[in-house]
Amino acid sequence: MERFAQYWDDFDDLIGMVGLCTERIRRMALFVVAILLFLAFVLGVILVALIDPPLALAVATILAIQLTYRTVTETPSRHAAA
């Protein structure tokens, strides 16, 4: 009976190892997807800038204004150190 319990313990360890390996693979896959999405976004922005520079300038100006507005109107509680 002791051997049977040892086999079950080894099987449990094997299942845990497989779970850890799949988690690592999942994290790497999500990282690769994030990098590919970022590169696609950058390529799209470059293409817009090459095809229609005034549109790219307008979008960049709107984003800069929004960033400046959020920086100026942000509440001090967000900056408070915990």
Buried (B, 14 or more C-beta within 10 A) or exposed (E): EEEEEEEEEEEEEEEEEEEEEEEEEEEEEEEEEEEEEEEEEEEEEEEEBEEEEEEBEEBEEEEEEEEEEEEEEEEEEEEEEE
